[in-house]
Amino acid sequence: MELGAFRNRNTVRKRYDRKETARSAQVVRLQGMNRAAVRPDATMRTSTTI
């Protein structure tokens, strides 16, 4: 019984880890999109000021 419970705990942990990795990947993608969206604005501002 103890071994079975431990195995279940491990499977749950693995599933949670997978969800966490997916979340972190999404966050990284969003950050990259934000950077790509912000950079052109910054370059345009600098070009207009100069």
mmCIF entry with sequence, helices, sheets and N, C-alpha, C, O atoms, coordinates in Angstrom:
data_MODEL
# 
_entry.id   MODEL 
# 
_entity.id                         1 
_entity.type                       polymer 
_entity.pdbx_number_of_molecules   1 
# 
_entity_poly.entity_id                      1 
_entity_poly.type                           'polypeptide(L)' 
_entity_poly.nstd_linkage                   no 
_entity_poly.nstd_monomer                   no 
_entity_poly.pdbx_seq_one_letter_code       MELGAFRNRNTVRKRYDRKETARSAQVVRLQGMNRAAVRPDATMRTSTTI 
_entity_poly.pdbx_seq_one_letter_code_can   MELGAFRNRNTVRKRYDRKETARSAQVVRLQGMNRAAVRPDATMRTSTTI 
_entity_poly.pdbx_strand_id                 A 
# 
loop_
_entity_poly_seq.entity_id 
_entity_poly_seq.num 
_entity_poly_seq.mon_id 
_entity_poly_seq.hetero 
1 1  MET n 
1 2  GLU n 
1 3  LEU n 
1 4  GLY n 
1 5  ALA n 
1 6  PHE n 
1 7  ARG n 
1 8  ASN n 
1 9  ARG n 
1 10 ASN n 
1 11 THR n 
1 12 VAL n 
1 13 ARG n 
1 14 LYS n 
1 15 ARG n 
1 16 TYR n 
1 17 ASP n 
1 18 ARG n 
1 19 LYS n 
1 20 GLU n 
1 21 THR n 
1 22 ALA n 
1 23 ARG n 
1 24 SER n 
1 25 ALA n 
1 26 GLN n 
1 27 VAL n 
1 28 VAL n 
1 29 ARG n 
1 30 LEU n 
1 31 GLN n 
1 32 GLY n 
1 33 MET n 
1 34 ASN n 
1 35 ARG n 
1 36 ALA n 
1 37 ALA n 
1 38 VAL n 
1 39 ARG n 
1 40 PRO n 
1 41 ASP n 
1 42 ALA n 
1 43 THR n 
1 44 MET n 
1 45 ARG n 
1 46 THR n 
1 47 SER n 
1 48 THR n 
1 49 THR n 
1 50 ILE n 
# 
_struct_asym.id          A 
_struct_asym.entity_id   1 
# 
_struct_conf.conf_type_id            HELX_P 
_struct_conf.id                      HELX_P1 
_struct_conf.pdbx_PDB_helix_id       AA1 
_struct_conf.beg_label_comp_id       GLU 
_struct_conf.beg_label_asym_id       A 
_struct_conf.beg_label_seq_id        2 
_struct_conf.pdbx_beg_PDB_ins_code   ? 
_struct_conf.end_label_comp_id       THR 
_struct_conf.end_label_asym_id       A 
_struct_conf.end_label_seq_id        49 
_struct_conf.pdbx_end_PDB_ins_code   ? 
_struct_conf.beg_auth_comp_id        GLU 
_struct_conf.beg_auth_asym_id        A 
_struct_conf.beg_auth_seq_id         2 
_struct_conf.end_auth_comp_id        THR 
_struct_conf.end_auth_asym_id        A 
_struct_conf.end_auth_seq_id         49 
_struct_conf.pdbx_PDB_helix_class    1 
_struct_conf.details                 ? 
_struct_conf.pdbx_PDB_helix_length   48 
# 
_struct_conf_type.id          HELX_P 
_struct_conf_type.criteria    ? 
_struct_conf_type.reference   ? 
# 
loop_
_atom_site.group_PDB 
_atom_site.id 
_atom_site.type_symbol 
_atom_site.label_atom_id 
_atom_site.label_alt_id 
_atom_site.label_comp_id 
_atom_site.label_asym_id 
_atom_site.label_entity_id 
_atom_site.label_seq_id 
_atom_site.pdbx_PDB_ins_code 
_atom_site.Cartn_x 
_atom_site.Cartn_y 
_atom_site.Cartn_z 
_atom_site.occupancy 
_atom_site.B_iso_or_equiv 
_atom_site.pdbx_formal_charge 
_atom_site.auth_seq_id 
_atom_site.auth_comp_id 
_atom_site.auth_asym_id 
_atom_site.auth_atom_id 
_atom_site.pdbx_PDB_model_num 
ATOM 1   N N  . MET A 1 1  ? 0.840  -1.208 0.000   1.00 0.00 ? 1  MET A N  1 
ATOM 2   C CA . MET A 1 1  ? 0.000  0.000  0.000   1.00 0.00 ? 1  MET A CA 1 
ATOM 3   C C  . MET A 1 1  ? 0.877  1.261  0.000   1.00 0.00 ? 1  MET A C  1 
ATOM 4   O O  . MET A 1 1  ? 0.615  2.213  -0.735  1.00 0.00 ? 1  MET A O  1 
ATOM 5   N N  . GLU A 1 2  ? 1.919  1.248  0.836   1.00 0.00 ? 2  GLU A N  1 
ATOM 6   C CA . GLU A 1 2  ? 2.797  2.426  0.913   1.00 0.00 ? 2  GLU A CA 1 
ATOM 7   C C  . GLU A 1 2  ? 3.480  2.681  -0.431  1.00 0.00 ? 2  GLU A C  1 
ATOM 8   O O  . GLU A 1 2  ? 3.564  3.819  -0.892  1.00 0.00 ? 2  GLU A O  1 
ATOM 9   N N  . LEU A 1 3  ? 3.967  1.597  -1.054  1.00 0.00 ? 3  LEU A N  1 
ATOM 10  C CA . LEU A 1 3  ? 4.646  1.759  -2.339  1.00 0.00 ? 3  LEU A CA 1 
ATOM 11  C C  . LEU A 1 3  ? 3.675  2.326  -3.374  1.00 0.00 ? 3  LEU A C  1 
ATOM 12  O O  . LEU A 1 3  ? 4.035  3.202  -4.161  1.00 0.00 ? 3  LEU A O  1 
ATOM 13  N N  . GLY A 1 4  ? 2.445  1.819  -3.363  1.00 0.00 ? 4  GLY A N  1 
ATOM 14  C CA . GLY A 1 4  ? 1.455  2.295  -4.324  1.00 0.00 ? 4  GLY A CA 1 
ATOM 15  C C  . GLY A 1 4  ? 1.193  3.784  -4.141  1.00 0.00 ? 4  GLY A C  1 
ATOM 16  O O  . GLY A 1 4  ? 1.105  4.530  -5.116  1.00 0.00 ? 4  GLY A O  1 
ATOM 17  N N  . ALA A 1 5  ? 1.070  4.212  -2.888  1.00 0.00 ? 5  ALA A N  1 
ATOM 18  C CA . ALA A 1 5  ? 0.821  5.631  -2.612  1.00 0.00 ? 5  ALA A CA 1 
ATOM 19  C C  . ALA A 1 5  ? 2.002  6.462  -3.089  1.00 0.00 ? 5  ALA A C  1 
ATOM 20  O O  . ALA A 1 5  ? 1.820  7.537  -3.662  1.00 0.00 ? 5  ALA A O  1 
ATOM 21  N N  . PHE A 1 6  ? 3.211  5.967  -2.855  1.00 0.00 ? 6  PHE A N  1 
ATOM 22  C CA . PHE A 1 6  ? 4.408  6.702  -3.270  1.00 0.00 ? 6  PHE A CA 1 
ATOM 23  C C  . PHE A 1 6  ? 4.442  6.831  -4.786  1.00 0.00 ? 6  PHE A C  1 
ATOM 24  O O  . PHE A 1 6  ? 4.788  7.886  -5.317  1.00 0.00 ? 6  PHE A O  1 
ATOM 25  N N  . ARG A 1 7  ? 4.081  5.759  -5.481  1.00 0.00 ? 7  ARG A N  1 
ATOM 26  C CA . ARG A 1 7  ? 4.064  5.797  -6.954  1.00 0.00 ? 7  ARG A CA 1 
ATOM 27  C C  . ARG A 1 7  ? 3.060  6.838  -7.432  1.00 0.00 ? 7  ARG A C  1 
ATOM 28  O O  . ARG A 1 7  ? 3.355  7.628  -8.329  1.00 0.00 ? 7  ARG A O  1 
ATOM 29  N N  . ASN A 1 8  ? 1.868  6.835  -6.828  1.00 0.00 ? 8  ASN A N  1 
ATOM 30  C CA . ASN A 1 8  ? 0.849  7.811  -7.225  1.00 0.00 ? 8  ASN A CA 1 
ATOM 31  C C  . ASN A 1 8  ? 1.366  9.228  -7.015  1.00 0.00 ? 8  ASN A C  1 
ATOM 32  O O  . ASN A 1 8  ? 1.150  10.110 -7.846  1.00 0.00 ? 8  ASN A O  1 
ATOM 33  N N  . ARG A 1 9  ? 2.049  9.433  -5.899  1.00 0.00 ? 9  ARG A N  1 
ATOM 34  C CA . ARG A 1 9  ? 2.589  10.760 -5.603  1.00 0.00 ? 9  ARG A CA 1 
ATOM 35  C C  . ARG A 1 9  ? 3.563  11.181 -6.702  1.00 0.00 ? 9  ARG A C  1 
ATOM 36  O O  . ARG A 1 9  ? 3.538  12.324 -7.157  1.00 0.00 ? 9  ARG A O  1 
ATOM 37  N N  . ASN A 1 10 ? 4.414  10.256 -7.121  1.00 0.00 ? 10 ASN A N  1 
ATOM 38  C CA . ASN A 1 10 ? 5.396  10.565 -8.167  1.00 0.00 ? 10 ASN A CA 1 
ATOM 39  C C  . ASN A 1 10 ? 4.701  10.921 -9.472  1.00 0.00 ? 10 ASN A C  1 
ATOM 40  O O  . ASN A 1 10 ? 5.091  11.881 -10.138 1.00 0.00 ? 10 ASN A O  1 
ATOM 41  N N  . THR A 1 11 ? 3.674  10.159 -9.846  1.00 0.00 ? 11 THR A N  1 
ATOM 42  C CA . THR A 1 11 ? 2.973  10.435 -11.100 1.00 0.00 ? 11 THR A CA 1 
ATOM 43  C C  . THR A 1 11 ? 2.332  11.815 -11.038 1.00 0.00 ? 11 THR A C  1 
ATOM 44  O O  . THR A 1 11 ? 2.391  12.572 -12.007 1.00 0.00 ? 11 THR A O  1 
ATOM 45  N N  . VAL A 1 12 ? 1.721  12.146 -9.904  1.00 0.00 ? 12 VAL A N  1 
ATOM 46  C CA . VAL A 1 12 ? 1.084  13.459 -9.757  1.00 0.00 ? 12 VAL A CA 1 
ATOM 47  C C  . VAL A 1 12 ? 2.137  14.543 -9.881  1.00 0.00 ? 12 VAL A C  1 
ATOM 48  O O  . VAL A 1 12 ? 1.918  15.566 -10.529 1.00 0.00 ? 12 VAL A O  1 
ATOM 49  N N  . ARG A 1 13 ? 3.288  14.310 -9.252  1.00 0.00 ? 13 ARG A N  1 
ATOM 50  C CA . ARG A 1 13 ? 4.366  15.303 -9.294  1.00 0.00 ? 13 ARG A CA 1 
ATOM 51  C C  . ARG A 1 13 ? 4.839  15.506 -10.733 1.00 0.00 ? 13 ARG A C  1 
ATOM 52  O O  . ARG A 1 13 ? 5.067  16.636 -11.164 1.00 0.00 ? 13 ARG A O  1 
ATOM 53  N N  . LYS A 1 14 ? 4.985  14.412 -11.469 1.00 0.00 ? 14 LYS A N  1 
ATOM 54  C CA . LYS A 1 14 ? 5.436  14.504 -12.864 1.00 0.00 ? 14 LYS A CA 1 
ATOM 55  C C  . LYS A 1 14 ? 4.435  15.307 -13.686 1.00 0.00 ? 14 LYS A C  1 
ATOM 56  O O  . LYS A 1 14 ? 4.821  16.167 -14.477 1.00 0.00 ? 14 LYS A O  1 
ATOM 57  N N  . ARG A 1 15 ? 3.150  15.024 -13.497 1.00 0.00 ? 15 ARG A N  1 
ATOM 58  C CA . ARG A 1 15 ? 2.122  15.756 -14.243 1.00 0.00 ? 15 ARG A CA 1 
ATOM 59  C C  . ARG A 1 15 ? 2.203  17.237 -13.915 1.00 0.00 ? 15 ARG A C  1 
ATOM 60  O O  . ARG A 1 15 ? 2.104  18.080 -14.806 1.00 0.00 ? 15 ARG A O  1 
ATOM 61  N N  . TYR A 1 16 ? 2.384  17.558 -12.630 1.00 0.00 ? 16 TYR A N  1 
ATOM 62  C CA . TYR A 1 16 ? 2.467  18.957 -12.213 1.00 0.00 ? 16 TYR A CA 1 
ATOM 63  C C  . TYR A 1 16 ? 3.689  19.613 -12.848 1.00 0.00 ? 16 TYR A C  1 
ATOM 64  O O  . TYR A 1 16 ? 3.617  20.753 -13.308 1.00 0.00 ? 16 TYR A O  1 
ATOM 65  N N  . ASP A 1 17 ? 4.807  18.895 -12.871 1.00 0.00 ? 17 ASP A N  1 
ATOM 66  C CA . ASP A 1 17 ? 6.032  19.426 -13.482 1.00 0.00 ? 17 ASP A CA 1 
ATOM 67  C C  . ASP A 1 17 ? 5.783  19.734 -14.956 1.00 0.00 ? 17 ASP A C  1 
ATOM 68  O O  . ASP A 1 17 ? 6.206  20.772 -15.464 1.00 0.00 ? 17 ASP A O  1 
ATOM 69  N N  . ARG A 1 18 ? 5.098  18.829 -15.630 1.00 0.00 ? 18 ARG A N  1 
ATOM 70  C CA . ARG A 1 18 ? 4.810  19.048 -17.056 1.00 0.00 ? 18 ARG A CA 1 
ATOM 71  C C  . ARG A 1 18 ? 4.000  20.326 -17.233 1.00 0.00 ? 18 ARG A C  1 
ATOM 72  O O  . ARG A 1 18 ? 4.283  21.132 -18.119 1.00 0.00 ? 18 ARG A O  1 
ATOM 73  N N  . LYS A 1 19 ? 2.986  20.509 -16.378 1.00 0.00 ? 19 LYS A N  1 
ATOM 74  C CA . LYS A 1 19 ? 2.159  21.716 -16.464 1.00 0.00 ? 19 LYS A CA 1 
ATOM 75  C C  . LYS A 1 19 ? 3.020  22.949 -16.224 1.00 0.00 ? 19 LYS A C  1 
ATOM 76  O O  . LYS A 1 19 ? 2.888  23.954 -16.923 1.00 0.00 ? 19 LYS A O  1 
ATOM 77  N N  . GLU A 1 20 ? 3.907  22.865 -15.227 1.00 0.00 ? 20 GLU A N  1 
ATOM 78  C CA . GLU A 1 20 ? 4.767  24.007 -14.902 1.00 0.00 ? 20 GLU A CA 1 
ATOM 79  C C  . GLU A 1 20 ? 5.671  24.344 -16.083 1.00 0.00 ? 20 GLU A C  1 
ATOM 80  O O  . GLU A 1 20 ? 5.837  25.514 -16.426 1.00 0.00 ? 20 GLU A O  1 
ATOM 81  N N  . THR A 1 21 ? 6.257  23.319 -16.707 1.00 0.00 ? 21 THR A N  1 
ATOM 82  C CA . THR A 1 21 ? 7.161  23.565 -17.836 1.00 0.00 ? 21 THR A CA 1 
ATOM 83  C C  . THR A 1 21 ? 6.382  24.221 -18.977 1.00 0.00 ? 21 THR A C  1 
ATOM 84  O O  . THR A 1 21 ? 6.882  25.137 -19.629 1.00 0.00 ? 21 THR A O  1 
ATOM 85  N N  . ALA A 1 22 ? 5.157  23.748 -19.214 1.00 0.00 ? 22 ALA A N  1 
ATOM 86  C CA . ALA A 1 22 ? 4.337  24.330 -20.280 1.00 0.00 ? 22 ALA A CA 1 
ATOM 87  C C  . ALA A 1 22 ? 4.050  25.798 -19.965 1.00 0.00 ? 22 ALA A C  1 
ATOM 88  O O  . ALA A 1 22 ? 4.110  26.654 -20.848 1.00 0.00 ? 22 ALA A O  1 
ATOM 89  N N  . ARG A 1 23 ? 3.739  26.079 -18.703 1.00 0.00 ? 23 ARG A N  1 
ATOM 90  C CA . ARG A 1 23 ? 3.454  27.460 -18.301 1.00 0.00 ? 23 ARG A CA 1 
ATOM 91  C C  . ARG A 1 23 ? 4.675  28.333 -18.511 1.00 0.00 ? 23 ARG A C  1 
ATOM 92  O O  . ARG A 1 23 ? 4.578  29.424 -19.072 1.00 0.00 ? 23 ARG A O  1 
ATOM 93  N N  . SER A 1 24 ? 5.829  27.850 -18.059 1.00 0.00 ? 24 SER A N  1 
ATOM 94  C CA . SER A 1 24 ? 7.057  28.647 -18.195 1.00 0.00 ? 24 SER A CA 1 
ATOM 95  C C  . SER A 1 24 ? 7.356  28.897 -19.674 1.00 0.00 ? 24 SER A C  1 
ATOM 96  O O  . SER A 1 24 ? 7.786  29.991 -20.040 1.00 0.00 ? 24 SER A O  1 
ATOM 97  N N  . ALA A 1 25 ? 7.132  27.898 -20.520 1.00 0.00 ? 25 ALA A N  1 
ATOM 98  C CA . ALA A 1 25 ? 7.377  28.065 -21.959 1.00 0.00 ? 25 ALA A CA 1 
ATOM 99  C C  . ALA A 1 25 ? 6.452  29.149 -22.514 1.00 0.00 ? 25 ALA A C  1 
ATOM 100 O O  . ALA A 1 25 ? 6.876  29.987 -23.310 1.00 0.00 ? 25 ALA A O  1 
ATOM 101 N N  . GLN A 1 26 ? 5.187  29.126 -22.089 1.00 0.00 ? 26 GLN A N  1 
ATOM 102 C CA . GLN A 1 26 ? 4.239  30.143 -22.556 1.00 0.00 ? 26 GLN A CA 1 
ATOM 103 C C  . GLN A 1 26 ? 4.689  31.527 -22.108 1.00 0.00 ? 26 GLN A C  1 
ATOM 104 O O  . GLN A 1 26 ? 4.628  32.485 -22.879 1.00 0.00 ? 26 GLN A O  1 
ATOM 105 N N  . VAL A 1 27 ? 5.144  31.632 -20.856 1.00 0.00 ? 27 VAL A N  1 
ATOM 106 C CA . VAL A 1 27 ? 5.594  32.927 -20.327 1.00 0.00 ? 27 VAL A CA 1 
ATOM 107 C C  . VAL A 1 27 ? 6.772  33.427 -21.136 1.00 0.00 ? 27 VAL A C  1 
ATOM 108 O O  . VAL A 1 27 ? 6.831  34.606 -21.487 1.00 0.00 ? 27 VAL A O  1 
ATOM 109 N N  . VAL A 1 28 ? 7.717  32.538 -21.437 1.00 0.00 ? 28 VAL A N  1 
ATOM 110 C CA . VAL A 1 28 ? 8.899  32.930 -22.216 1.00 0.00 ? 28 VAL A CA 1 
ATOM 111 C C  . VAL A 1 28 ? 8.472  33.423 -23.592 1.00 0.00 ? 28 VAL A C  1 
ATOM 112 O O  . VAL A 1 28 ? 8.990  34.425 -24.085 1.00 0.00 ? 28 VAL A O  1 
ATOM 113 N N  . ARG A 1 29 ? 7.529  32.720 -24.211 1.00 0.00 ? 29 ARG A N  1 
ATOM 114 C CA . ARG A 1 29 ? 7.047  33.128 -25.533 1.00 0.00 ? 29 ARG A CA 1 
ATOM 115 C C  . ARG A 1 29 ? 6.415  34.514 -25.460 1.00 0.00 ? 29 ARG A C  1 
ATOM 116 O O  . ARG A 1 29 ? 6.664  35.365 -26.314 1.00 0.00 ? 29 ARG A O  1 
ATOM 117 N N  . LEU A 1 30 ? 5.590  34.736 -24.423 1.00 0.00 ? 30 LEU A N  1 
ATOM 118 C CA . LEU A 1 30 ? 4.931  36.037 -24.270 1.00 0.00 ? 30 LEU A CA 1 
ATOM 119 C C  . LEU A 1 30 ? 5.973  37.129 -24.084 1.00 0.00 ? 30 LEU A C  1 
ATOM 120 O O  . LEU A 1 30 ? 5.860  38.206 -24.670 1.00 0.00 ? 30 LEU A O  1 
ATOM 121 N N  . GLN A 1 31 ? 6.990  36.854 -23.266 1.00 0.00 ? 31 GLN A N  1 
ATOM 122 C CA . GLN A 1 31 ? 8.052  37.842 -23.044 1.00 0.00 ? 31 GLN A CA 1 
ATOM 123 C C  . GLN A 1 31 ? 8.739  38.161 -24.365 1.00 0.00 ? 31 GLN A C  1 
ATOM 124 O O  . GLN A 1 31 ? 9.005  39.325 -24.662 1.00 0.00 ? 31 GLN A O  1 
ATOM 125 N N  . GLY A 1 32 ? 9.027  37.140 -25.152 1.00 0.00 ? 32 GLY A N  1 
ATOM 126 C CA . GLY A 1 32 ? 9.669  37.353 -26.444 1.00 0.00 ? 32 GLY A CA 1 
ATOM 127 C C  . GLY A 1 32 ? 8.792  38.209 -27.349 1.00 0.00 ? 32 GLY A C  1 
ATOM 128 O O  . GLY A 1 32 ? 9.289  39.101 -28.036 1.00 0.00 ? 32 GLY A O  1 
ATOM 129 N N  . MET A 1 33 ? 7.484  37.939 -27.349 1.00 0.00 ? 33 MET A N  1 
ATOM 130 C CA . MET A 1 33 ? 6.560  38.724 -28.168 1.00 0.00 ? 33 MET A CA 1 
ATOM 131 C C  . MET A 1 33 ? 6.564  40.180 -27.707 1.00 0.00 ? 33 MET A C  1 
ATOM 132 O O  . MET A 1 33 ? 6.590  41.098 -28.527 1.00 0.00 ? 33 MET A O  1 
ATOM 133 N N  . ASN A 1 34 ? 6.540  40.384 -26.385 1.00 0.00 ? 34 ASN A N  1 
ATOM 134 C CA . ASN A 1 34 ? 6.542  41.747 -25.850 1.00 0.00 ? 34 ASN A CA 1 
ATOM 135 C C  . ASN A 1 34 ? 7.805  42.483 -26.281 1.00 0.00 ? 34 ASN A C  1 
ATOM 136 O O  . ASN A 1 34 ? 7.745  43.640 -26.696 1.00 0.00 ? 34 ASN A O  1 
ATOM 137 N N  . ARG A 1 35 ? 8.949  41.809 -26.180 1.00 0.00 ? 35 ARG A N  1 
ATOM 138 C CA . ARG A 1 35 ? 10.214 42.434 -26.568 1.00 0.00 ? 35 ARG A CA 1 
ATOM 139 C C  . ARG A 1 35 ? 10.180 42.796 -28.055 1.00 0.00 ? 35 ARG A C  1 
ATOM 140 O O  . ARG A 1 35 ? 10.593 43.890 -28.441 1.00 0.00 ? 35 ARG A O  1 
ATOM 141 N N  . ALA A 1 36 ? 9.693  41.883 -28.877 1.00 0.00 ? 36 ALA A N  1 
ATOM 142 C CA . ALA A 1 36 ? 9.641  42.124 -30.324 1.00 0.00 ? 36 ALA A CA 1 
ATOM 143 C C  . ALA A 1 36 ? 8.694  43.292 -30.617 1.00 0.00 ? 36 ALA A C  1 
ATOM 144 O O  . ALA A 1 36 ? 8.946  44.085 -31.524 1.00 0.00 ? 36 ALA A O  1 
ATOM 145 N N  . ALA A 1 37 ? 7.617  43.392 -29.855 1.00 0.00 ? 37 ALA A N  1 
ATOM 146 C CA . ALA A 1 37 ? 6.643  44.464 -30.085 1.00 0.00 ? 37 ALA A CA 1 
ATOM 147 C C  . ALA A 1 37 ? 7.177  45.800 -29.577 1.00 0.00 ? 37 ALA A C  1 
ATOM 148 O O  . ALA A 1 37 ? 6.888  46.848 -30.154 1.00 0.00 ? 37 ALA A O  1 
ATOM 149 N N  . VAL A 1 38 ? 7.956  45.763 -28.497 1.00 0.00 ? 38 VAL A N  1 
ATOM 150 C CA . VAL A 1 38 ? 8.444  47.014 -27.895 1.00 0.00 ? 38 VAL A CA 1 
ATOM 151 C C  . VAL A 1 38 ? 9.632  47.566 -28.665 1.00 0.00 ? 38 VAL A C  1 
ATOM 152 O O  . VAL A 1 38 ? 9.757  48.782 -28.815 1.00 0.00 ? 38 VAL A O  1 
ATOM 153 N N  . ARG A 1 39 ? 10.500 46.702 -29.152 1.00 0.00 ? 39 ARG A N  1 
ATOM 154 C CA . ARG A 1 39 ? 11.728 47.167 -29.813 1.00 0.00 ? 39 ARG A CA 1 
ATOM 155 C C  . ARG A 1 39 ? 11.452 48.082 -31.017 1.00 0.00 ? 39 ARG A C  1 
ATOM 156 O O  . ARG A 1 39 ? 12.087 49.133 -31.113 1.00 0.00 ? 39 ARG A O  1 
ATOM 157 N N  . PRO A 1 40 ? 10.550 47.742 -31.930 1.00 0.00 ? 40 PRO A N  1 
ATOM 158 C CA . PRO A 1 40 ? 10.276 48.630 -33.067 1.00 0.00 ? 40 PRO A CA 1 
ATOM 159 C C  . PRO A 1 40 ? 9.813  50.009 -32.595 1.00 0.00 ? 40 PRO A C  1 
ATOM 160 O O  . PRO A 1 40 ? 10.205 51.025 -33.169 1.00 0.00 ? 40 PRO A O  1 
ATOM 161 N N  . ASP A 1 41 ? 8.978  50.045 -31.550 1.00 0.00 ? 41 ASP A N  1 
ATOM 162 C CA . ASP A 1 41 ? 8.505  51.329 -31.023 1.00 0.00 ? 41 ASP A CA 1 
ATOM 163 C C  . ASP A 1 41 ? 9.686  52.154 -30.533 1.00 0.00 ? 41 ASP A C  1 
ATOM 164 O O  . ASP A 1 41 ? 9.774  53.350 -30.810 1.00 0.00 ? 41 ASP A O  1 
ATOM 165 N N  . ALA A 1 42 ? 10.594 51.510 -29.806 1.00 0.00 ? 42 ALA A N  1 
ATOM 166 C CA . ALA A 1 42 ? 11.755 52.221 -29.266 1.00 0.00 ? 42 ALA A CA 1 
ATOM 167 C C  . ALA A 1 42 ? 12.608 52.761 -30.408 1.00 0.00 ? 42 ALA A C  1 
ATOM 168 O O  . ALA A 1 42 ? 13.064 53.903 -30.357 1.00 0.00 ? 42 ALA A O  1 
ATOM 169 N N  . THR A 1 43 ? 12.826 51.948 -31.434 1.00 0.00 ? 43 THR A N  1 
ATOM 170 C CA . THR A 1 43 ? 13.654 52.393 -32.563 1.00 0.00 ? 43 THR A CA 1 
ATOM 171 C C  . THR A 1 43 ? 12.963 53.548 -33.282 1.00 0.00 ? 43 THR A C  1 
ATOM 172 O O  . THR A 1 43 ? 13.621 54.502 -33.695 1.00 0.00 ? 43 THR A O  1 
ATOM 173 N N  . MET A 1 44 ? 11.638 53.467 -33.434 1.00 0.00 ? 44 MET A N  1 
ATOM 174 C CA . MET A 1 44 ? 10.903 54.538 -34.110 1.00 0.00 ? 44 MET A CA 1 
ATOM 175 C C  . MET A 1 44 ? 11.025 55.836 -33.309 1.00 0.00 ? 44 MET A C  1 
ATOM 176 O O  . MET A 1 44 ? 11.228 56.904 -33.885 1.00 0.00 ? 44 MET A O  1 
ATOM 177 N N  . ARG A 1 45 ? 10.902 55.744 -31.988 1.00 0.00 ? 45 ARG A N  1 
ATOM 178 C CA . ARG A 1 45 ? 10.990 56.934 -31.139 1.00 0.00 ? 45 ARG A CA 1 
ATOM 179 C C  . ARG A 1 45 ? 12.367 57.571 -31.274 1.00 0.00 ? 45 ARG A C  1 
ATOM 180 O O  . ARG A 1 45 ? 12.487 58.788 -31.419 1.00 0.00 ? 45 ARG A O  1 
ATOM 181 N N  . THR A 1 46 ? 13.409 56.733 -31.225 1.00 0.00 ? 46 THR A N  1 
ATOM 182 C CA . THR A 1 46 ? 14.772 57.271 -31.309 1.00 0.00 ? 46 THR A CA 1 
ATOM 183 C C  . THR A 1 46 ? 14.973 57.929 -32.675 1.00 0.00 ? 46 THR A C  1 
ATOM 184 O O  . THR A 1 46 ? 15.580 58.995 -32.767 1.00 0.00 ? 46 THR A O  1 
ATOM 185 N N  . SER A 1 47 ? 14.468 57.300 -33.727 1.00 0.00 ? 47 SER A N  1 
ATOM 186 C CA . SER A 1 47 ? 14.658 57.849 -35.080 1.00 0.00 ? 47 SER A CA 1 
ATOM 187 C C  . SER A 1 47 ? 13.900 59.173 -35.216 1.00 0.00 ? 47 SER A C  1 
ATOM 188 O O  . SER A 1 47 ? 14.388 60.102 -35.860 1.00 0.00 ? 47 SER A O  1 
ATOM 189 N N  . THR A 1 48 ? 12.715 59.263 -34.615 1.00 0.00 ? 48 THR A N  1 
ATOM 190 C CA . THR A 1 48 ? 11.931 60.491 -34.730 1.00 0.00 ? 48 THR A CA 1 
ATOM 191 C C  . THR A 1 48 ? 12.590 61.614 -33.928 1.00 0.00 ? 48 THR A C  1 
ATOM 192 O O  . THR A 1 48 ? 12.613 62.762 -34.371 1.00 0.00 ? 48 THR A O  1 
ATOM 193 N N  . THR A 1 49 ? 13.127 61.287 -32.749 1.00 0.00 ? 49 THR A N  1 
ATOM 194 C CA . THR A 1 49 ? 13.764 62.327 -31.925 1.00 0.00 ? 49 THR A CA 1 
ATOM 195 C C  . THR A 1 49 ? 15.024 62.826 -32.612 1.00 0.00 ? 49 THR A C  1 
ATOM 196 O O  . THR A 1 49 ? 15.325 64.020 -32.575 1.00 0.00 ? 49 THR A O  1 
ATOM 197 N N  . ILE A 1 50 ? 15.766 61.913 -33.243 1.00 0.00 ? 50 ILE A N  1 
ATOM 198 C CA . ILE A 1 50 ? 17.004 62.308 -33.936 1.00 0.00 ? 50 ILE A CA 1 
ATOM 199 C C  . ILE A 1 50 ? 16.623 62.882 -35.287 1.00 0.00 ? 50 ILE A C  1 
ATOM 200 O O  . ILE A 1 50 ? 17.496 63.285 -36.056 1.00 0.00 ? 50 ILE A O  1 
# 
